[in-house]
Amino acid sequence: MSLRDNPLGELRVPLTWTAGIVFIVVLIASVAILLSDRREAFDTDDYGRPRTLSDKVMAPVGDALSTPGRLTGQGVDGIRGYFFAVSENRRLKAEVKDLRQWRDVAIALRDTNERYRAVLGLKTDPPIPMASARIVTDSRGPFANSRLANAGIEAGIKAGNPVMSENGLVGRVVGVSEGVSRVLLLTDVASRTPVMIDRTNSRAILTGDGGPNPKLEYLRGQDPVKSGDRVLTSGDGGVFPRGLPVGIAVKGLDGRWRVVLASDKAAVDYVRILLFEDFTQVANRAGLEQHTVPPPTPGASTLPPPEPASPAPAAAAPATSGPATPSAKASTTASPAPRSPAAKPPAKAPAGAAP
């Protein structure tokens, strides 16, 4: 085949036109770049118009020029992901395992913080000072149901103080020492709590029997309680403040009214001990303060007060046969002498005797 028959010769004209078009586009882009790179006359209209025009031209040109590189990068990432999928899968599984452990820790901390917030948000009307504590041990049995809290005398806790969780009344303090308090739960057989029905204001005694739901005893009135009634502390006897939530009244299988305790909604781990004092405790304290000897004031004498002198015995008057003189009578009347067992009273003088 001769060179004249070369089929590539027919592509000369299209290639020439293509090169010319590319040259023009590059020339326009260069002029636009030169115009946009000016640093003088930022506030003049002559500068704003060329720059705006160059921005409009450069936007599609830059996008077109960057498209091959972007597509190439996406293709390389796809190929790499395809060939390295196994190792990536292993790495992701190990990361998920670690994150699952941290998720469990985060959930536990969130629950703890929510319980802290609920316990610390307890309020009473009127306000009563409280002490926070954590339950450390649990003592359960057929005849005993008590727990130990890690707060004691140093927090101002005394025997008889009510104990509450974030949901309701738990029991009361029956023993306290340094750093620990024993809490008697409402379900203990020795627990007796005066309560009232919120709907009817009827009084009753909440009695523990070792089971989960204590009994309502000594109810009075016509239909004083119905299923679902709220049970609160009545404040009778000054043992508990009035209005603390206790639970909901239900009918037991034995036909007796019982209470589903509000504190059973969640585990009793963190409690608030109400530093509540009734009028009897205040009266007893005032009585103790009155019977206490006050300390001596500075500079005062510590010697005991002098005792009163006892009167000295007077000498016995001699017995005479005549009447006593006036001076003797006065002396005898002023300070009578002790009479000896062997002495006899003086003889009475005759009526006609001379003085």
Secondary structure, DSSP 8 states (H G I E B T S, - for coil): --GGG-GGGGGHHHHHHHHHHHHHHHHHHHHHHHHHT--S-TTSHHHHHHHHHHHHHHHHHHHHHHHHHHHHHHHHHHHHHHHTHHHHHHHHHHHHHHHHHHHHHHHHHHHHHHHHHHHHT---SS---EEEEEEEEEEE-SS-EEEEES--GGGT--TT-EEE-SSSEEEEEEEEETTEEEEEETTSTT-EEEEEETTT--EEEEE--SSSS-EEES--SSS---TT-EEEE--GGGSS-TT-EEEEEEE-TTS-EEEEEGGGGS---EEEEE----HHHHHHHHHHHHHS-----TT---S-----------------SS---HHHHHHHHHS-----TT--------TT---
